[in-house]
């Protein structure tokens, strides 16, 4: 199966299909942009009274069945798709929801935009930003994009940046104490915080040249406002959605779907985000790294890092490896491709700075070693071993990595 098998229709065309559908199945890739887009579409369908189903998959294969309409989100698969290629899937989902006569949540759309690596107001998200600003839902300010008001908690778990205190709440508290910020942060305090993070990202041991520019999407955030504000910033919301897409997809879908999320749902979302972010940073701290021609490899052991908490190496690797690969790509890799490998789990994840056909490369490499490969143009993964993925061998994933490097 190749990455692109259909042409993505214009929003109005897909809206027309959905308006007449008796039942809709939405299948989203496991990333924050696709989950946000699925939530926007599902809310619009709920407004229409159209039954729907939403699920998250690392490699969506839409199966409509009977008279249902299936829509893949984040991948160009099947007759109806919002590919996310060229611009965030959330921007198209926002336009489709409006075309269906719904009033889509612009903050959810903007969170999807940031999760896609874009900036609110660009890549087709101008309408969503205008709607959010017109309703006083967001405003731009200095500082850092975090989901929580607890700065140490946010800085330690955030995957929008990679600092010396990432993964370590106590170290983050110490860094903040040295900064001497007031209890109530004004613009000057936010600027000092942003300067601290920007400098610490760029000066961190092992930081790549790309790190200084990669951290920019975490700075000067759009703060959320009003009693209904779920997280402190749009970027923080994006970070939570991206973590949930792999760590707890059911919670992520529930969050994107909820018109008025409960306190319990918010707490569950933050708990999963915190667990995910801390695990990713700690694993990268202990990684053994190597540089090859065009490729940076970080070898990690998530079973060891999570011992006493989960112990399921395959599950941990499936959830966290893609985030480790992205962090390595953005903040550590001097090469355009970064690979995170967990030999004990028999898995790897790969991320690239630009579209390189990684999904097809992963499928090809996995096929050479009898494994399973998946992905899109700029990210992907491989799993090898037994069907339950608990008996993978070092040699299998090492061979898969060699085949992947050859395919790239």
PyMOL commands that set and color helices and strands:
alter all, ss='L'
color gray80, all
select helices_A, chain A and resi 11-19+32-48+89-99+106-115+126-134+151-157+169-179+187-203+211-218+234-247+249-257+263-285+302-305+313-331+358-368+394-407
alter helices_A, ss='H'
color red, helices_A
select strands_A, chain A and resi 23-29+51-57+69-73+81-82+138-140+222-224+288-292+295-300+337-342+347-352+372-375+379-383
alter strands_A, ss='S'
color yellow, strands_A
deselect
rebuild
show_as cartoon
